[in-house]
Amino acid sequence: MKIGILSAGGDCPGINATIRGVGKAAITYGMEVVGILDGFSGLLFNDYVPLDERSLSGILTLGGTILGTSREKPFKKKEGDVIADKPQLIKQNCEKLALDCLVCIGGNGTQKTAAQLFERGLNVIGIPKTIDNDVWGTDVTFGFDTAVNIATEAIDRLHSTANSHKRVMVIELMGHHAGWIALYAGLAGGGDVILIPEIPYDMNRVNEELLDRSRKGKPYSIVVVGEGIKTGRKDEPAGAYIARQIEKGTKLETRVTVPGYMQRGGSPSPCDRIIATRMGAYAALLLNKREFGRMVAIHNNELTSVPLSEVAGKTRFVPQDFYLIKQAKKIGTCFG
């Protein structure tokens, strides 16, 4: 067999570990491996490189992706496109490369594109990748653990400066419309208030919680905010909005911190290296068994796969009855 590997969408710690896992396992099965450059753009312009044992060596710990990435969505037409039928061109170029299968490493958008390409007749296998942990069909995605570690360290550092200045510190964390990072990092970092998109919040209740802490002699508070919470203000980031509402409603000195893209950068954590390697090697197993049109998944720490058709267009949100929310509430954490 001859396979192609690409990484698409936002960058994420662990992509290189996944490429390595797929490639090294595929080579042991006797497959020829090529890397498609810059996501689906590489399939439009025939940009690729051969991947062998030497090129896969030493990339386990590297952040980013040796193949590059892009936000190209071949099924989504945009103004200025010069290629009439991108999916058809991708299929033709895969045939020219004599690819037996395409391995797509990416998040929700990538898995949706992979499902659509499979419907067009391409053999495809997906591997879920995102720091947001919001890909439907798997319990966890690589990149999430690293992001939580980085976000938790940021919260840890805020405790000392918040205490020194007797302030309310608001920290806005990534996650798009899902609150996984804010929930896990908020709990791990000792956040007093955690606001996530899945749980409606009452600003008056948040402010009363902060005032109550102040009345009890607690000199500072940490408010963890998921970037996707509803604010009613499209022109203002979530963290800035919440900080402004707190200062307005409580008169407590409030500052906001946004770690931003630092949550997506750097070397993957040991946990993410293991998850990525496991997922990559399992994708190669699916290739060897010719089980196409599926996405690698982890259920109860066991590797499995799910149909791409079931994943496409869905998002994995934090359930309101999630066990960590219940535990956090028992220790007095306010969710608004």
N, C-alpha and C positions, 0 to 999 in steps of 0.2 A: 504494500500500500504506500501511497504518497499522500501526506497530509499537510495542511496549512494551519498555522496558528496566528491569531491576531488578538490584539487588546484594543478595546474601544471604550469611548466615554471618558469620564474623569479618571485621573491617575489615582493610585491606591497602593498602599504598602502591601507587598506580597505578590504582585503581578509577575515579577521576575522569577520568584520561587515557583509559581504555577507553570510558567513557560518551561522552566527547568524540569518540573515534575512530569509534564506531558511529554516533553522532548526526550528526556533520558529513558522514560519507560517505553515510549514508542520505538526508540532505537533498539532497545532490547528485544522488542517483538519483530525486529527486522524491517521497520518502516523507514521511509525516506521523509525527512521533515524540512519544511521551509517556513520562514517567518514572514508574515505579511506586514509591511510597514505602515504606520499611521492609521490603524483601524481599517474601516471599510474603504477609506480613500485609496489605500494601497491596492485594493482589488479593482478599483476603477482605472488605475494608471499602471498596473503591473509592476508595482514596487515591492520587491521581496528579496530576502536573503536566505541562503541555505543555513540550516541549523544542524550542527554536529556536536559531538562530545566536547570538543574544544570550545566552541562558542557558547555552550551551555555551562561551562565550568566557571565557578567564581561569582555567579549572579544570585545565589540564594539569599544573600544578605542585603542586596542592593534595593534601594527604593526606586520608584518610577518604573519605567518599562524600557527594556533594550530595543523593543520594536516600535516604540513611539505610539501615540494614540491620537484620536481626533473625535470630534462630535458629529462626523458625517453620518447622516441617516438616509440611506439610499431610497427608502420608500416615502420619504417626506420631500415633496417638491418645494423649492424655494426660488425666490426671484434671482435671476442671473444664471440659473443652471444652463449649461451648454450641452449637457448629456440628456437626451430625450428619455431614455429608459435605463436608469442606473441598475436596477435589479437584473435586467436582461444582460447588460454589459458585464456585471459581476459574474453571472453564470457562464457567459462565454469565456471570460478570462480564466475562470476556474477550470474550464474544460481545456483551454490552451495549456495551462500548467499541469494538466493531467492529475488534478487533485481528486483523491477518492473521498476526502472529507475535509471540512473546515471546522476548526475548533475556535469558538468565539468566547473570549474572556471579557466579561462586562456585566453591567448592572441591568436594571429593568429595561431600558431602551435597547440595549444590545441583545438581550434575550428575546425581546419582541421582534427585532430585525432578524435574528437567527431563526425564529419560528416562521417568519414570512418567507425567508429564503428556502427553508425546508419545504414549504408549501409549493414553491416554484420549482422544486425538483432537485435542489442541492442537498447533499448529505452534510448534516451539521450536528455538532455537539456543543452545548453551552456549558460554561463554568461561571457560576455567580460571583461577582466581584463588586464590592462597595463598602465604604466605611459606614454607610448608613444602616446596614443590616436589614434592608427593607425589601429584598428580593423574595417574592412569594415562592413557596415550595421547598425551602430549606430552613433549618433551624438557625443557621449561622452562615455568614459570608466572611471570607478572609478580608483583612483590612479593618474590621470592626474593633478587634481587640487592641490594635495599635492606636487607633483613634481614641478609644476610651482611656488608654494609658496616658496619652498626651493631654487630653482634656482634664483628666484627674490631676495630673501634675500641675496644670494651670490653676485649678481650683485650690490645690494645696498651697500654692504660692500666694493666692489671694487672701488666705486666712491671716497670714502675718501682717500684711499691709492693711487689711480691713481692721484688724485689732488695734494696730498702731494709731490709726486715724479715726477710729470709732465711726466707721462708715458702713453703709449698705453697699455691697459689691454685687453687681449684676454681671453674669458671664453668659454670652450667647454662643451656643454650640451648634455645630452642623447636624444635618439629618434630613434636610428637605421637609417632607410632610410627615415623617415618622420620628418618634421621640426616643429611639433606642439609645443613642449616645448620651443625650441629656439625662435619661433615667439612670443608666449604669454609672456614668461619671458623677452625676449628682449624688447618688447614693454612696459611691466609693469615696467621694471628696467631702462628704458631710454637708451637703447643701441643706439649708433650712427651708427653702422653698424651691420646688422643682415644677416648672411649667412645660408640659409637652403638648403637641398638637392634638393628641387623642383624647385629652381630658379638658373639657370646657372650664375656664377659670373665671372667678369674680374678682375684679381688681380691688374692690372694697375689702374682700376677705383677705387678700394678700396684704394689703396695707395694715389691716387690723392685726394680722399675725406678726408683722414687723414691729408695730407699735407695742404689742403685748410683750415681745421679747425685750424691747427697750425699757418698758416699765418694770420688768423683772430684773433689770440690772445687767442684761446681756449687752456688751458694748458694741457688737457688730452682727451683721447677718449676711449670709451668702444666698443669692437668688440665681438658680440655674435655669436658663431659658433655651428651649429648642427653637431653632430659627424659623420653624414652620408654624408657630402658634398664630392664631388669628388675632389681629390687632385693629382691623378696620382702617389701617393706614398703609397703603401700598408704597408710599414715598418715604417711609421710615422703617429702618431695620427693627426687628422684634426687640432686641436688647435695649436699644436706645428708647423705644417706645415705653417699655416696662420701667426703665430707670426714670424717665420723665414723669410717668404716672405715680411712681413711688414718692419721688421728691415733692410732687405737687400735693399728694394726698396725706403725707406724713410729716413733711418738713425735715425729714432725716437726710443728711448729706449722702448722696448716692453717686456712684461712679459705675461705668460700664466697660467691660473688657470683651474683645472679640478675637479669639485665637485664629479664626479663619482657616486659611489653607495650611497652616502648620499641622492641623489635624490629619492632613492627607499626605504629608511629606515624610521623608526619612526612611530609615531601615525598619522593616517589619519586625514586630515582636516575635519572640520564640514561638508563642502560640499560633500566630498567623503564619509563620514559616511552616509549621507542622500541618495546619489546615490546608494551606496552599499546595504543599507537596502531596498530601493525601488526595486532594481533589484532582490534581494534575495526573497523578498515576492512575486514578480510577477512570479518568477520561480516556486514557490510553487503553485501559481494559475494555471499555465500551467500544472503542475503535476496533480493537482486535476481534471483538465479538460481533462487529458490524451492527451495533445497536444505535442507529442514528435517530435524529429528531428528538433527542433527550437532553436534559440538563442535569449535571452532577448535583447531588444534594446530600446533606447530612441530616439524618433523623435520629434523635436519641444517641448521638455520637457514632452512628453507624452510617457508612457510605452507601448511597443508593442513587437512583436517578428518577426523574419525573418527566413526563412529556412536555416538550417546549410549548405545545399548544395550550397546556393548562397554565403555564407560567405567564404567557404573553398578556400584557395589559393589566396585570394585577400588582398590588403593592402589599407588602407584609407590614401591618401596623402593630403597635403595642396594644394588646387587649386591655380593656379597662380593669379587668379582674386579674391581671398578671400578678404572679406571686410576689415579685419584687415591690410592686406598688403596695400590696397588702402589708408586707413587712415594713416598708418605709413609713407607712401611716401609723403603724404600731409604735414606732419610736418618735412620733411627733412631727414627721415631715409633712409640710403643707403642699398640696397640689392645686391650690387655688379654689 
